[in-house]
């Protein structure tokens, strides 16, 4: 139960009408007052009118439900931490005072009350509570503003990442859809198969975003090699393979990216998406589980999309032929678990291509 402490109204709970009037008169120039003649009635008014009271003045000895019992009920919903409660009582026993403070009252004021004393004590606490509420709302608003700014920065960073990746694809003579399909295939493999077990939805989103940067290092490859329509020579292929290292180096040089979780995935993927499970990949010759899950997934997604897509140096293979070539090891060796998950989800992966038909 959350109580907004915005009202300028007191709730006075006392079975003596004269006491209620005396207390109301003390504060009549600053607060309106509601009245309850017993604890049961007062408790109902607090629950029903919880948004309007800036303080509760509570007698102890009352019929039906005494003040201590009211406090015990209010304690269950932690109302005393949101609205200041004062015991106004002629009962001076240590047990009553101890119990009252244990249940969260702000102050215990003895009857008969001295007007200027009770006025000062209660108004000071009410002002403190209101100031605390205003500060809490201000902090909450500032946190909201920071969150909105963070969202804007994240969106901007993601936009820049996508723009850079797409620009590289265009330079490579592609439509720009390759990186979008890699993103979707990666997300599909991690979110819809057991491969993603142990990863949060946010982590899968970050990995999928990072996947579009897998070929960012191609920006450093000469056009004569990158756009060559025929087969590369051994020397040209050696230069082409450098895009993995160049990509990781480029990502390291972008400060705004290094401050995000995406960077860790993007760096690893850019450098290692051409590693192979049997250790015959490049640039580091990693083998088996030395290769991170995300690098393995993007590697398979990259190979699958390359096979199924038209390139300047080849025609597109059919989906069935692409699956056969991957399973037969014609495009390198992949983890058995990865291949198993891929085969389970591959019919759904085909549907991704309906979204990005080449023009």
C-alpha positions as CSV (number, residue, x, y, z in Angstrom):
1,X,0.0,0.0,0.0
2,X,1.5,3.4,-1.1
3,X,0.3,6.6,0.5
4,X,0.9,10.0,-1.0
5,X,1.4,12.5,1.7
6,X,0.1,15.5,-0.2
7,X,-3.1,16.4,1.7
8,X,-3.4,19.2,4.2
9,X,-5.8,17.3,6.4
10,X,-5.4,15.7,9.8
11,X,-7.2,12.7,11.0
12,X,-8.1,12.9,14.7
13,X,-9.1,9.6,16.3
14,X,-10.4,10.2,19.8
15,X,-13.5,9.0,21.6
16,X,-13.8,12.4,23.4
17,X,-15.6,15.0,21.3
18,X,-14.1,17.9,23.3
19,X,-10.6,16.6,22.7
20,X,-11.2,16.3,19.0
21,X,-12.4,19.9,18.9
22,X,-9.5,21.2,20.9
23,X,-7.0,19.5,18.6
24,X,-8.8,20.7,15.4
25,X,-8.9,24.3,16.7
26,X,-5.1,24.3,17.3
27,X,-4.5,23.5,13.6
28,X,-7.5,25.1,12.0
29,X,-5.5,27.8,10.2
30,X,-3.2,25.4,8.5
31,X,-5.0,22.0,8.3
32,X,-8.5,20.7,7.8
33,X,-9.5,17.9,10.1
34,X,-11.4,14.7,9.8
35,X,-12.7,12.9,12.9
36,X,-13.2,9.3,14.1
37,X,-14.7,8.5,17.5
38,X,-13.1,5.1,17.9
39,X,-10.2,3.1,16.5
40,X,-12.3,0.9,14.2
41,X,-13.9,3.9,12.5
42,X,-10.5,5.6,12.3
43,X,-8.8,2.6,10.7
44,X,-11.5,2.4,8.1
45,X,-11.0,6.1,7.3
46,X,-7.3,5.7,6.9
47,X,-7.7,2.8,4.5
48,X,-10.5,4.5,2.5
49,X,-9.0,8.0,2.6
50,X,-5.3,7.1,2.6
51,X,-4.4,9.8,0.0
52,X,-5.5,12.8,2.0
53,X,-4.0,12.8,5.4
54,X,-0.8,14.5,6.3
55,X,-0.8,13.3,9.9
56,X,-2.8,11.0,12.2
57,X,-3.5,12.0,15.8
58,X,-4.4,8.9,17.7
59,X,-5.8,8.4,21.2
60,X,-4.9,5.2,23.1
61,X,-7.9,4.4,25.3
62,X,-11.0,4.1,23.0
63,X,-13.9,1.7,22.6
64,X,-14.2,-1.0,19.9
65,X,-10.5,-0.8,19.0
66,X,-7.8,1.0,21.0
67,X,-5.0,3.0,19.6
68,X,-2.4,0.3,20.0
69,X,-4.5,-2.2,18.0
70,X,-4.9,0.5,15.3
71,X,-1.1,0.8,15.2
72,X,-0.7,-2.9,14.9
73,X,-3.1,-3.0,11.9
74,X,-1.3,0.0,10.3
75,X,2.1,-1.7,10.9
76,X,1.1,-4.5,8.6
77,X,0.9,-2.1,5.6
78,X,3.8,0.0,6.8
79,X,1.6,3.1,6.8
80,X,3.5,4.7,9.7
81,X,6.6,5.0,7.4
82,X,4.5,7.1,5.0
83,X,2.2,9.2,7.2
84,X,3.4,10.5,10.6
85,X,1.3,9.1,13.4
86,X,1.2,10.8,16.9
87,X,-0.2,9.2,20.1
88,X,-2.1,11.8,22.0
89,X,-2.8,10.2,25.3
90,X,-3.2,10.6,29.1
91,X,-1.8,7.1,29.5
92,X,1.8,7.6,30.6
93,X,3.0,4.0,31.2
94,X,6.3,2.9,29.9
95,X,4.7,-0.1,28.2
96,X,2.4,2.2,26.2
97,X,5.3,4.4,25.2
98,X,7.6,1.5,24.3
99,X,4.9,-0.2,22.3
100,X,3.9,3.0,20.4
101,X,7.5,3.7,19.3
102,X,8.0,0.0,18.3
103,X,4.9,0.3,16.1
104,X,6.2,3.4,14.4
105,X,4.7,6.5,16.0
106,X,6.7,9.7,15.4
107,X,5.9,11.2,18.8
108,X,3.9,10.6,22.0
109,X,2.2,13.7,23.3
110,X,0.6,13.7,26.8
111,X,-2.8,15.1,27.6
112,X,-3.8,17.7,28.5
113,X,-2.0,19.2,25.5
114,X,-0.3,22.5,25.4
115,X,-1.4,24.2,22.1
116,X,1.9,25.9,21.1
117,X,3.9,22.8,22.0
118,X,1.8,20.2,20.1
119,X,1.5,22.6,17.2
120,X,5.2,23.0,16.9
121,X,6.0,19.3,17.3
122,X,3.4,18.0,14.8
123,X,3.9,20.7,12.2
124,X,7.7,20.2,12.2
125,X,7.3,16.4,11.6
126,X,4.7,17.0,8.9
127,X,7.0,19.4,7.1
128,X,9.8,16.9,7.3
129,X,7.6,14.2,5.8
130,X,6.5,16.4,3.0
131,X,10.0,17.5,2.2
132,X,11.1,13.9,2.1
133,X,8.3,13.1,-0.2
134,X,9.2,16.0,-2.5
135,X,12.8,14.9,-2.5
136,X,11.8,11.3,-3.3
137,X,9.7,12.4,-6.2
138,X,12.4,14.7,-7.5
139,X,14.9,11.8,-7.3
140,X,12.4,9.5,-9.0
141,X,11.9,12.1,-11.8
142,X,15.6,12.6,-12.2
143,X,16.1,8.8,-12.4
144,X,13.4,8.7,-15.1
145,X,15.1,11.5,-17.0
146,X,18.5,9.6,-16.8
147,X,16.8,6.4,-17.9
148,X,15.2,8.2,-20.9
149,X,18.6,9.7,-21.8
150,X,20.2,6.3,-21.5
151,X,17.6,4.9,-23.8
152,X,18.3,7.6,-26.4
153,X,22.0,6.9,-26.2
154,X,21.5,3.2,-26.6
155,X,19.2,3.8,-29.6
156,X,21.8,6.2,-31.1
157,X,24.6,3.7,-30.5
158,X,22.6,0.9,-32.0
159,X,21.7,3.1,-35.0
160,X,25.4,3.9,-35.5
161,X,26.4,0.3,-35.3
162,X,23.7,-0.7,-37.8
163,X,24.6,2.1,-40.2
164,X,28.3,1.2,-40.1
165,X,27.6,-2.5,-40.6
166,X,25.2,-1.7,-43.5
167,X,27.7,0.7,-45.1
168,X,30.3,-2.1,-45.1
169,X,27.8,-4.5,-46.8
170,X,27.1,-1.9,-49.5
171,X,30.9,-1.5,-50.1
172,X,31.1,-5.3,-50.3
173,X,28.6,-5.1,-53.2
174,X,25.7,-6.4,-51.1
175,X,22.3,-5.0,-50.4
176,X,22.8,-4.5,-46.6
177,X,20.3,-7.3,-45.8
178,X,23.1,-9.7,-44.9
179,X,23.8,-8.2,-41.5
180,X,20.0,-8.0,-40.8
181,X,19.7,-11.7,-41.6
182,X,22.7,-12.5,-39.4
183,X,21.1,-10.6,-36.6
184,X,17.8,-12.5,-37.0
185,X,19.4,-15.9,-37.4
186,X,21.6,-15.4,-34.4
187,X,18.6,-14.3,-32.3
188,X,16.6,-17.3,-33.5
189,X,19.3,-19.9,-32.7
190,X,19.8,-18.5,-29.2
191,X,16.2,-17.7,-28.2
192,X,14.4,-20.7,-29.7
193,X,16.8,-23.6,-29.0
194,X,18.7,-24.9,-26.0
195,X,21.8,-23.1,-27.2
196,X,20.5,-20.0,-25.3
197,X,19.9,-21.8,-22.0
198,X,21.5,-19.7,-19.3
199,X,21.4,-16.5,-21.3
200,X,19.0,-13.7,-20.4
201,X,16.8,-12.1,-23.0
202,X,18.9,-8.9,-22.7
203,X,22.1,-10.9,-23.3
204,X,20.6,-12.6,-26.4
205,X,19.6,-9.1,-27.7
206,X,23.1,-7.8,-27.1
207,X,24.7,-10.8,-28.9
208,X,22.3,-10.4,-31.8
209,X,23.2,-6.7,-32.1
210,X,26.9,-7.5,-31.8
211,X,26.6,-10.1,-34.6
212,X,26.0,-7.4,-37.2
213,X,29.5,-6.1,-36.6
214,X,31.1,-9.5,-37.5
215,X,32.6,-8.2,-40.8
216,X,33.4,-4.7,-39.7
217,X,37.1,-5.3,-40.4
218,X,36.3,-5.5,-44.1
219,X,36.5,-1.7,-44.1
220,X,40.3,-2.1,-44.1
221,X,40.3,-4.5,-47.0
222,X,41.2,-3.0,-50.5
223,X,38.3,-2.7,-52.9
224,X,40.3,-4.7,-55.5
225,X,40.2,-7.7,-53.2
226,X,36.9,-7.1,-51.4
227,X,34.9,-6.7,-54.6
228,X,36.8,-9.1,-56.9
229,X,34.3,-11.2,-58.8
230,X,36.6,-14.1,-59.3
231,X,38.5,-16.5,-57.0
232,X,41.1,-14.8,-54.8
233,X,44.7,-15.7,-55.0
234,X,46.5,-17.1,-52.0
235,X,48.0,-13.7,-51.3
236,X,44.7,-12.0,-51.7
237,X,43.0,-14.5,-49.5
238,X,45.6,-13.9,-46.8
239,X,44.8,-10.2,-46.9
240,X,41.1,-10.9,-46.8
241,X,41.5,-13.0,-43.7
242,X,42.9,-10.0,-41.9
243,X,39.4,-8.5,-41.7
244,X,38.9,-10.5,-38.5
245,X,41.9,-8.9,-36.7
246,X,41.2,-5.5,-38.3
247,X,37.6,-5.7,-37.1
248,X,38.6,-6.4,-33.5
249,X,41.1,-3.5,-33.6
250,X,38.5,-1.1,-35.0
251,X,36.0,-2.0,-32.3
252,X,38.7,-1.4,-29.7
253,X,39.1,2.1,-31.1
254,X,35.5,3.2,-30.5
255,X,35.3,4.5,-26.9
256,X,31.5,4.9,-26.8
257,X,31.1,1.2,-27.8
258,X,33.7,0.0,-25.3
259,X,31.4,1.2,-22.4
260,X,28.7,-1.2,-23.5
261,X,28.1,-4.9,-22.9
262,X,27.7,-5.2,-26.7
263,X,31.4,-4.5,-27.1
264,X,32.5,-7.7,-25.4
265,X,30.4,-9.8,-27.7
266,X,31.2,-7.7,-30.8
267,X,35.0,-7.9,-30.3
268,X,34.9,-11.6,-29.8
269,X,32.6,-12.2,-32.8
270,X,34.5,-10.0,-35.1
271,X,37.8,-11.7,-34.3
272,X,36.6,-15.3,-34.0
273,X,33.6,-15.9,-36.4
274,X,36.0,-17.7,-38.8
275,X,37.4,-20.1,-36.2
276,X,36.3,-23.7,-36.7
277,X,35.5,-26.4,-34.2
278,X,38.3,-28.6,-35.4
279,X,40.9,-25.9,-35.0
280,X,41.4,-25.2,-38.7
281,X,39.9,-21.7,-38.7
282,X,41.6,-18.3,-38.3
283,X,43.0,-16.0,-37.0
284,X,43.9,-17.8,-33.7
285,X,43.3,-21.5,-34.5
286,X,40.9,-21.9,-31.6
287,X,39.4,-25.3,-31.2
288,X,36.2,-26.8,-29.7
289,X,34.9,-24.9,-26.7
290,X,37.8,-22.4,-26.8
291,X,35.5,-20.7,-29.3
292,X,32.7,-18.8,-27.5
293,X,29.1,-19.8,-28.1
294,X,28.2,-16.5,-29.7
295,X,31.2,-16.7,-32.1
296,X,30.2,-20.2,-33.1
297,X,26.5,-19.2,-33.6
298,X,27.4,-16.2,-35.8
299,X,29.9,-18.3,-37.7
300,X,27.2,-20.8,-38.7
301,X,24.7,-18.0,-39.4
302,X,27.3,-16.3,-41.7
303,X,28.1,-19.5,-43.6
304,X,24.4,-20.3,-44.0
305,X,23.5,-16.9,-45.3
306,X,26.5,-16.8,-47.6
307,X,25.4,-20.0,-49.2
308,X,21.8,-19.0,-49.6
309,X,22.6,-15.6,-51.0
310,X,23.7,-14.4,-54.4
311,X,27.2,-13.0,-54.5
312,X,29.3,-11.3,-57.2
313,X,31.3,-14.4,-57.5
314,X,28.5,-17.0,-57.2
315,X,24.8,-17.8,-57.5
316,X,22.7,-18.6,-54.4
317,X,22.4,-22.2,-53.3
318,X,19.0,-23.6,-52.4
319,X,18.2,-23.9,-48.7
320,X,18.4,-27.7,-48.9
321,X,21.7,-27.6,-50.6
322,X,23.0,-25.1,-48.0
323,X,22.0,-27.4,-45.2
324,X,23.5,-30.4,-46.9
325,X,26.8,-28.6,-47.4
326,X,27.0,-27.5,-43.8
327,X,26.1,-30.9,-42.4
328,X,28.7,-32.6,-44.7
329,X,31.4,-30.3,-43.5
330,X,32.0,-28.7,-46.9
331,X,32.1,-25.3,-45.2
332,X,34.1,-26.2,-42.1
333,X,33.4,-28.2,-39.0
334,X,30.9,-27.0,-36.5
335,X,29.9,-28.2,-33.0
336,X,27.6,-31.2,-32.9
337,X,25.3,-29.4,-30.4
338,X,25.2,-26.3,-32.7
339,X,24.4,-28.4,-35.7
340,X,21.6,-30.2,-33.8
341,X,20.0,-26.9,-32.7
342,X,20.4,-25.5,-36.3
343,X,18.6,-28.5,-37.8
344,X,15.8,-28.1,-35.3
345,X,15.2,-24.5,-36.1
346,X,16.3,-24.3,-39.8
347,X,12.7,-24.4,-41.2
348,X,12.0,-21.3,-39.2
349,X,15.2,-19.6,-40.3
350,X,14.1,-19.9,-43.9
351,X,11.1,-17.7,-43.1
352,X,13.6,-14.9,-42.2
353,X,14.4,-14.6,-45.9
354,X,10.8,-13.6,-46.8
355,X,11.5,-10.3,-44.9
356,X,14.6,-9.4,-46.8
357,X,14.1,-10.3,-50.5
358,X,17.0,-9.1,-52.5
359,X,16.4,-6.4,-55.1
